[in-house]
Amino acid sequence: MPDDLVAWRDLAVRYPYQERDAVGPVTLSLRRGERLLLLGPSGAGKSTLLATVNGLVPNAIPATVAGSVKLAGRDATSRSPAEWSDTIAWLHQDAEQTLCGMSVADEIAFALENRRLPEDEIGRRVEDAMQRTGIPVAWHDRRTATLSGGERQLVALAATLAQDAPLFIADEPTAHLAPEAAARLRTLLLEPRDDRGVLVVDHRLDGLIGDIDRVAVLDAAGRLFAEDAPRRLFRTHGADLAARGIWRPAASGLDEELSRAGITLDVPPLSVDEALRAVDALGKTQRIAAASAIRSFVAGRCISPAPVMGNEPLVRLTDAACAPLFGPVVLRGITLEVRSGECLAILGRNGAGKSTLSATLAGLLRLLAGRRDGPPGGMAFQNPESQLMAGSVREEIADALGRTVAKEKRFAQADQLLADWGLAGLERRHPFELSAGQKRRLALLALVAADRWPLLVLDEPTAGLDAAGVEALSRRLHFLAQGGRALAVVTHDMDFALKTCTRAVLVGDGGILGDRPMIELARDAALLRQAGLEEPATMPALRWLEEHAPC
């Protein structure tokens, strides 16, 4: 049995009618028992590389492939993706790609039935997977169409675990999960197994990186430019990753700031807490220098603006009963205001009703009780494909600009906006041909370019974005708020919320658990735990400063 479970050798993939390779050349391997993290900017070809493992590219998705891919010692293209199903369990970025609209139990059993496992074995695996992922027994016969995006992701995780395959592939598995659920997913997906390899693409690294054995990084052209154990890689390449807009753990940024202050920790840290413990062990002179570095680190990640108090409410919900379309009431007695010039974070665990509340704020859902006052809002949905309708990227933005000016002028304006949002060179592509992060940016740009709504509601706008994309989004939201727009943002990215949002509402238990300035809510560890959330990665550093080096 070969040690390499997956082996890419000089692999390069080019899709039809494209002028450059989507990924490659790449030479990389995944060993049995190893957990490998794949990083890279949006559009680097990470998902394409994953799709070559089971021959999905080129057997089902046409492409020209150079080099070779071997899975379990065999040519990956020698069998169909279906024939590899007993070897690979795949957790996709978008759970809707794998769920078929059946009941929760049937979804989990589906792959096992296709493998013709005995009925009693299927039942045992379904029950075990539901228990391990924390899926309630009451969901057994519930239709997946009634679940939230994060709840569907949990069902997809259960279906992946039930397959018990030698290779797990997870493409942005935590993108739509609240921190509590994301932590459970990481624990289950990355549990050490000598007979299993795990290949992960993810951007929420702070709770993940401690369980990763090796990291491989693709550059913007889809070529492998770094590969090493996590501690060495992030110390050696951390600044380069940041410059390229690639995700890295928060501790890597802190380690870099300490290095600039002349302090090199003996062991490169993987968490902010680990770095701070090492700082505490330093001598007094070095701790003084470290305080300056920590202050600089916090300043770059914790710049939550002051809440907007003077402006009149733009949209107001009063004693509202909120329900999804054709669904039961999930939130009652909601009284909430959103003011011009503020950015409101909507936080909570999966299934708490965040998307329902956001759609209600935008005026897209009728209230079953209470009232909504204010103009309608524009909304960017959790799945960007729900709002992309044009035949090309350029036309998507040109249509959003309206038809009151000549087509040529609209196209010129669209091209400039696409360049500003990092989408230059994609003008002629169909929107559905883009990577997940590129689709997200396109959908957000189309909403903003329309310039029609005083209220913008964004549901999980950071999902699928690389570090550069999230940083740019944060700046753009600040700019829109300063221009008088009201913004409401559903997010599970607590650090993004801390840096971007003026205020936060915490949704849970059928109502609003808290409504405070974002920085105050981030300090309330007990309330965050009650809502299934974790504090931002920056908070330990902020507490350290307040204790050791108050201003």
C-alpha atoms as one frame of an Amber mdcrd trajectory, in Angstrom:
protein
   0.000   0.000   0.000   1.633   3.303  -1.059   2.290   5.926   1.642   0.989
   8.690  -0.640  -2.790   8.640  -0.618  -2.894  11.441  -3.204  -0.003  12.472
  -5.444   0.001  15.317  -7.978   2.993  15.361 -10.323   3.539  18.445 -12.513
  -0.242  18.819 -12.690  -1.674  21.675 -14.758  -5.339  22.207 -15.671  -6.714
  24.519 -18.325 -10.428  24.946 -18.984 -11.798  25.300 -22.534 -11.392  28.710
 -24.204  -9.131  30.005 -21.418  -5.758  31.600 -22.113  -3.994  30.393 -18.975
  -4.004  27.385 -16.684  -6.536  27.405 -13.843  -3.954  25.705 -11.631  -0.422
  24.402 -11.939   2.077  23.173 -12.461   1.751  21.588  -9.008   3.737  18.733
  -7.487   2.300  17.823  -4.101   1.291  14.778  -2.079  -0.960  13.816   0.820
   0.153  10.900   2.961  -2.071   8.489   4.850  -2.755   9.760   8.347  -1.850
  13.321   7.336  -3.952  16.467   7.562  -3.042  18.929   4.811  -4.300  22.519
   4.572  -4.404  24.130   1.124  -4.290  27.939   1.026  -4.316  30.499  -1.760
  -6.035  33.690  -2.915  -9.482  33.654  -4.482  -9.286  32.231  -8.009  -5.959
  30.432  -7.424  -7.437  27.086  -8.463  -7.814  25.409  -5.068 -11.209  23.887
  -5.883  -9.941  22.834  -9.320  -7.017  21.024  -7.703  -9.422  19.201  -5.388
 -11.643  18.235  -8.321  -8.765  16.386  -9.988  -8.439  13.951  -7.088 -11.396
  11.789  -8.135 -11.236  12.593 -11.837 -14.157  15.013 -11.673 -11.786  17.122
 -13.753 -11.572  16.105 -16.611 -14.039  13.167 -16.623 -17.106  15.260 -15.748
 -15.817  18.830 -16.058 -14.056  19.246 -19.431 -10.481  20.469 -19.195  -7.037
  19.837 -20.608  -4.906  18.149 -17.957  -1.125  17.856 -18.058   0.914  15.845
 -15.583  -0.654  13.162 -13.409  -2.839  12.612 -10.359  -2.747   9.338  -8.448
  -5.239   8.295  -5.797  -4.368   5.287  -3.658  -1.668   4.439  -6.184  -3.957
   4.491  -9.226  -4.453   7.047 -11.978  -7.315   9.262 -10.771  -8.815   9.377
 -14.269  -8.873   5.573 -14.588 -12.175   5.398 -12.695 -15.268   7.574 -12.748
 -16.033   9.857  -9.784 -18.807   7.422  -8.836 -16.341   4.527  -8.736 -14.097
   6.499  -6.391 -16.980   7.135  -3.967 -15.856   4.383  -1.606 -12.448   6.075
  -1.332 -13.398   9.759  -1.031 -15.912  11.572   1.160 -16.275  15.176   0.012
 -17.629  18.050   2.096 -18.353  20.849  -0.357 -18.214  24.580   0.256 -21.904
  24.869  -0.582 -23.984  22.140   1.053 -26.683  22.640  -1.570 -24.321  21.048
  -4.106 -24.631  17.722  -2.302 -28.055  17.776  -0.621 -30.980  16.481  -2.654
 -33.925  17.950  -0.758 -34.752  14.753   1.111 -35.128  14.264   4.847 -32.082
  14.686   7.066 -31.737  10.940   7.669 -32.138  10.137   3.971 -29.468  12.690
   3.046 -26.986  11.114   5.445 -27.841   7.629   4.176 -27.788   8.510   0.477
 -24.114   7.798  -0.275 -24.232   4.628   1.817 -27.235   3.350  -0.121 -25.418
   4.011  -3.388 -22.582   1.840  -2.074 -25.153  -0.902  -1.349 -24.275  -1.262
   2.309 -26.570  -3.477   4.418 -29.648  -1.703   5.762 -28.758  -2.244   9.413
 -25.237  -0.902   8.790 -26.691   2.206   7.132 -29.033   2.799  10.054 -26.202
   2.443  12.557 -23.968   4.875  10.656 -26.749   7.452  10.255 -27.550   7.365
  13.965 -23.863   7.598  14.902 -23.210  10.507  12.514 -26.204  12.474  13.809
 -25.081  11.950  17.391 -21.467  12.960  16.721 -22.440  16.148  14.880 -25.052
  17.162  17.446 -27.986  16.903  15.035 -31.176  16.518  17.109 -33.116  13.268
  16.795 -36.168  15.423  16.027 -34.555  16.323  12.704 -34.596  12.706  11.502
 -37.544  13.237   9.150 -37.134  16.982   8.667 -36.694  18.170   5.074 -33.326
  19.765   4.452 -35.031  22.562   2.494 -36.357  23.889   5.825 -32.882  24.175
   7.364 -30.665  27.237   7.525 -27.444  27.347   5.514 -25.352  26.410   8.543
 -27.719  23.603   9.534 -27.458  22.167   6.021 -23.682  22.264   6.367 -23.962
  20.177   9.543 -26.090  17.612   7.699 -23.504  17.516   4.914 -20.801  16.948
   7.555 -22.792  14.069   9.036 -23.142  12.542   5.567 -19.374  12.870   5.088
 -18.517  11.252   8.420 -20.967   8.399   7.835 -19.049   7.349   4.722 -15.918
   6.613   6.805 -13.749   6.905   3.684  -9.925   6.736   3.548  -9.835  10.318
   2.212 -11.810  13.294   3.473 -11.860  16.425   1.306 -13.339  19.593   2.808
 -13.675  22.752   0.697 -14.377  25.773   2.957 -16.374  23.558   5.357 -16.858
  26.245   8.035 -17.855  29.103   5.714 -21.487  29.151   6.899 -21.047  27.780
  10.413 -21.231  29.624  13.708 -18.052  29.275  15.814 -19.538  26.591  18.084
 -20.545  24.423  15.112 -17.261  25.156  13.313 -15.297  23.922  16.327 -17.334
  20.700  16.387 -16.743  20.213  12.666 -12.988  20.652  13.036 -12.830  18.190
  15.916 -14.699  15.512  13.983 -13.117  16.108  10.599  -9.532  16.301  11.832
  -9.476  13.542  14.447  -6.161  11.672  13.983  -6.481   8.433  12.011  -3.467
   6.538  10.658  -5.600   5.104   7.853  -7.182   8.397   6.726  -5.902  11.474
   4.948  -7.655  14.836   5.226  -7.336  17.618   2.651  -8.826  20.944   3.765
  -9.359  24.320   2.126 -10.485  26.859   4.732  -9.931  30.454   5.789 -10.956
  30.314   9.460  -7.527  29.238  10.627  -7.395  30.266  14.282  -9.238  27.216
  15.604  -8.002  24.921  12.855  -4.266  25.314  12.489  -3.285  23.425  15.655
  -4.621  20.196  14.133  -2.909  20.608  10.742   0.265  18.657   9.922   1.313
  20.488   6.767   0.320  23.583   4.787   0.608  24.059   1.014   0.068  27.485
  -0.564  -0.876  28.350  -4.144  -0.128  31.775  -5.585  -2.507  33.849  -7.711
  -1.381  31.999 -10.857  -2.216  28.607  -9.337   1.382  27.544  -8.743   2.719
  26.031  -5.537   4.979  28.592  -3.877   5.240  27.396  -0.248   4.904  24.103
   1.599   5.922  23.293   5.175   4.760  22.503   8.699   2.468  25.274  10.011
   4.832  26.877  12.523   7.737  27.130  10.103   5.600  28.171   7.146   3.818
  31.039   8.873   7.013  32.401  10.405   8.945  32.142   7.140   6.192  33.254
   4.763   3.708  35.106   7.008   4.444  38.587   5.679   4.429  37.294   2.102
   1.040  35.633   2.628  -0.410  38.872   3.972   0.987  40.825   1.018  -0.589
  38.326  -1.384  -3.986  38.543   0.347  -3.841  34.956   1.619  -5.257  33.937
   4.975  -2.969  33.290   7.925  -3.690  32.780  11.651  -3.955  35.882  13.807
  -0.920  34.648  15.745   1.198  34.960  12.601   0.381  38.667  12.416   1.278
  39.101  16.086   4.515  37.141  15.599   5.404  39.488  12.736   4.745  42.602
  14.856   6.926  41.196  17.650   9.696  40.486  15.157   9.582  44.106  13.973
  10.089  45.139  17.595  13.214  42.970  17.768  11.557  40.071  19.605  11.762
  36.570  18.146   9.815  34.020  20.167  11.603  30.682  20.571   8.645  28.772
  19.092   6.506  30.315  16.329   3.007  30.599  17.868  -0.161  29.132  16.385
  -2.550  31.059  18.644  -2.608  34.529  20.155  -2.821  33.010  23.650   0.323
  30.969  22.959   2.163  34.088  21.809   1.083  36.055  24.883   2.246  33.288
  27.231   5.650  33.441  25.561   5.700  37.239  25.959   4.910  36.891  29.673
   8.059  34.765  30.051  10.289  37.523  28.629  12.344  39.945  30.681  10.984
  43.363  31.650  12.768  45.293  28.885  11.519  42.927  26.196   7.970  42.987
  27.613   7.941  46.773  27.249   8.956  46.428  23.606   6.391  43.645  23.177
   3.625  45.897  24.495   4.214  48.315  21.636   4.060  45.444  19.127   0.868
  44.061  20.663  -0.716  47.516  20.590   0.094  47.798  16.880  -1.383  44.327
  16.272  -4.624  45.227  18.048  -4.893  48.594  16.292  -4.902  46.883  12.906
  -7.611  44.386  13.839  -9.798  46.164  16.384 -10.806  49.499  14.916 -14.520
  49.258  15.568 -15.948  52.762  15.041 -18.153  54.435  17.602 -21.906  53.736
  17.391 -24.018  56.233  15.463 -26.346  57.947  17.924 -27.511  61.195  16.335
 -29.141  59.986  13.146 -32.816  59.157  12.974 -33.684  55.461  12.525 -33.916
  54.536   8.845 -35.667  51.202   9.413 -37.544  50.165  12.528 -39.114  46.852
  13.565 -41.648  47.077  16.381 -42.793  43.978  18.304 -42.253  41.990  15.108
 -42.930  38.289  14.577 -40.505  37.101  11.874 -40.830  33.927   9.823 -39.118
  32.523   6.719 -41.189  32.174   3.549 -43.906  29.546   4.133 -42.303  28.733
   7.501 -43.261  29.116  11.162 -42.424  32.096  13.339 -38.804  31.858  14.513
 -38.429  35.287  16.148 -41.021  37.057  18.323 -41.257  40.454  19.936 -38.436
  41.935  17.862 -37.964  45.669  18.333 -34.932  46.910  16.443 -33.711  50.090
  14.754 -31.064  50.570  12.073 -29.731  54.094  11.594 -28.152  55.787   8.612
 -24.376  55.709   8.847 -24.103  52.628  11.028 -23.019  49.063  10.304 -25.000
  46.547  12.342 -23.681  43.007  12.891 -26.311  40.270  13.204 -24.758  37.402
  15.179 -25.947  34.061  16.525 -25.669  30.303  16.193 -26.864  28.390  13.135
 -30.651  28.259  12.919 -31.146  31.166  15.329 -33.039  33.198  12.719 -30.321
  35.589  11.512 -31.144  35.250   7.805 -34.854  35.587   8.570 -34.208  38.766
  10.545 -31.991  40.197   7.807 -34.551  39.524   5.070 -37.213  41.100   7.274
 -35.088  44.220   7.732 -34.741  44.429   3.946 -38.523  44.217   3.583 -38.430
  40.903   1.710 -40.521  38.963   4.234 -43.937  39.837   5.601 -44.344  40.135
   9.334 -46.843  37.821  11.006 -47.239  40.385  13.779 -45.912  43.842  14.610
 -44.792  46.390  12.058 -41.868  47.492   9.922 -41.278  51.173   9.159 -38.800
  52.483   6.605 -37.787  52.099   2.956 -36.984  48.710   1.390 -33.385  47.548
   1.415 -31.111  45.871  -1.090 -29.946  42.406  -0.078 -26.937  40.239  -0.927
 -28.002  36.656  -0.289 -25.977  33.934   1.411 -25.649  32.108  -1.917 -24.429
  34.633  -4.526 -25.770  32.494  -7.376 -29.263  33.436  -6.184 -28.798  36.957
  -7.557 -26.455  36.514 -10.547 -28.589  36.534 -13.696 -26.631  38.013 -16.618
 -24.743  36.152 -19.312 -21.371  37.697 -18.491 -19.588  39.363 -15.607 -19.545
  42.704 -17.461 -23.282  42.524 -18.209 -24.047  41.723 -14.561 -22.592  45.052
 -13.455 -23.795  47.004 -16.500 -27.361  45.854 -15.774 -26.991  46.933 -12.145
 -25.949  50.413 -13.294 -29.318  50.838 -15.015 -30.279  51.545 -18.592 -30.526
  55.333 -18.535 -27.121  55.750 -20.233 -25.697  54.318 -23.449 -24.582  50.695
 -23.428 -20.975  51.553 -24.283 -20.739  53.973 -21.369 -22.294  51.443 -18.986
 -19.801  48.797 -20.122 -16.901  51.214 -19.581 -18.178  52.037 -16.082 -18.674
  48.337 -15.371 -15.114  47.509 -16.424 -13.721  50.193 -14.123 -15.768  48.914
 -11.179 -14.703  45.331 -11.872 -11.074  46.434 -11.831 -11.629  48.276  -8.541
 -13.074  45.078  -7.006 -10.258  42.829  -8.226 -12.281  41.223 -11.035 -10.406
  42.618 -14.036  -9.825  40.082 -16.794 -13.070  38.240 -16.031 -15.408  40.582
 -17.932 -16.378  38.032 -20.607 -16.728  35.057 -18.272 -20.129  33.712 -17.256
 -20.726  34.496 -13.566 -21.198  30.812 -12.729 -17.702  30.055 -14.083 -16.090
  32.137 -11.343 -14.640  30.838  -8.109 -16.783  31.084  -4.984 -14.905  34.159
  -3.773 -15.164  35.850  -7.166 -18.917  35.175  -7.302 -19.256  36.709  -3.848
 -17.403  39.872  -4.887 -19.439  40.136  -8.093 -22.748  39.830  -6.223 -21.709
  42.444  -3.662 -20.507  44.795  -6.392 -23.786  44.437  -8.303 -25.704  45.400
  -5.168 -23.514  48.406  -4.373 -23.250  49.580  -8.000 -27.035  49.818  -8.274
 -26.951  52.718  -5.766 -30.702  52.372  -5.186 -31.113  51.471  -1.527 -30.340
  53.518   1.580 -30.206  50.192   3.481 -27.924  47.347   2.385 -28.351  43.923
   4.000 -25.522  41.421   3.511 -25.925  37.742   4.474 -22.520  36.123   5.128
 -20.620  38.497   2.804 -17.168  37.169   3.780 -17.866  33.508   2.932 -15.437
  32.335   0.264 -13.412  35.571   0.234  -9.659  35.596   0.657  -7.949  37.853
   3.194  -7.503  40.661   0.674 -11.175  40.456  -0.277 -12.345  40.670   3.334
 -10.028  43.601   4.042 -11.298  45.425   0.950 -14.911  44.677   1.902 -14.371
  46.115   5.368 -12.971  49.331   3.872 -15.865  49.614   1.413 -18.466  49.147
   4.136 -16.802  51.881   6.198 -16.929  54.150   3.147 -20.616  53.390   2.514
 -21.506  54.039   6.154 -19.615  57.323   6.133 -21.651  58.266   3.061 -24.882
  57.772   5.003 -25.873  54.224   4.062 -27.311  51.951   6.725 -25.740  48.481
   6.723 -26.834  45.214   8.334 -24.394  42.303   8.106 -25.036  38.679   9.037
 -21.676  37.108   9.811 -19.953  34.320  11.714 -16.585  36.042  11.335 -16.195
  37.684  14.720 -12.950  39.443  13.839 -14.549  40.937  10.725 -17.492  42.118
  12.834 -15.164  43.654  15.418 -13.211  45.542  12.785 -16.158  46.615  10.630
 -19.374  46.966  12.619 -20.411  49.758  14.940 -23.074  47.768  16.741 -24.191
  44.156  17.107 -27.396  42.308  17.877 -27.158  38.777  19.200 -29.989  36.528
  18.009 -31.041  33.440  19.958 -33.804  31.698  21.892 -36.434  33.154  19.565
 -35.479  36.769  20.168 -32.633  39.230  20.648 -30.261  38.311  23.481 -28.223
  41.496  23.289 -27.997  44.815  21.429 -24.753  46.668  22.153 -21.758  48.377
  20.594 -19.718  45.629  18.929 -16.674  46.099  21.140 -18.807  45.736  24.291
 -20.459  42.573  23.048 -17.061  41.098  22.123 -15.997  41.516  25.766 -18.997
  39.574  27.141 -17.642  36.016  27.053 -20.608  34.582  28.972 -23.179  35.997
  26.558 -21.153  34.834  23.557 -21.025  31.299  24.973 -24.784  31.378  25.541
 -25.246  32.177  21.854 -22.783  29.515  20.651 -20.153  32.066  19.636 -16.460
  32.537  20.353 -14.699  35.791  21.062 -12.668  37.399  18.266  -9.082  36.149
  18.030  -7.924  39.686  18.846  -9.528  39.850  22.294  -6.799  38.062  24.323
  -4.302  40.644  23.041  -6.659  43.498  23.922  -7.107  42.131  27.461  -3.322
  41.728  27.806  -2.825  45.382  26.913  -5.465  46.531  29.389  -3.798  44.498
  32.148  -0.114  45.061  31.382   0.098  48.287  29.387  -3.009  50.439  29.823
  -3.025  53.681  27.858
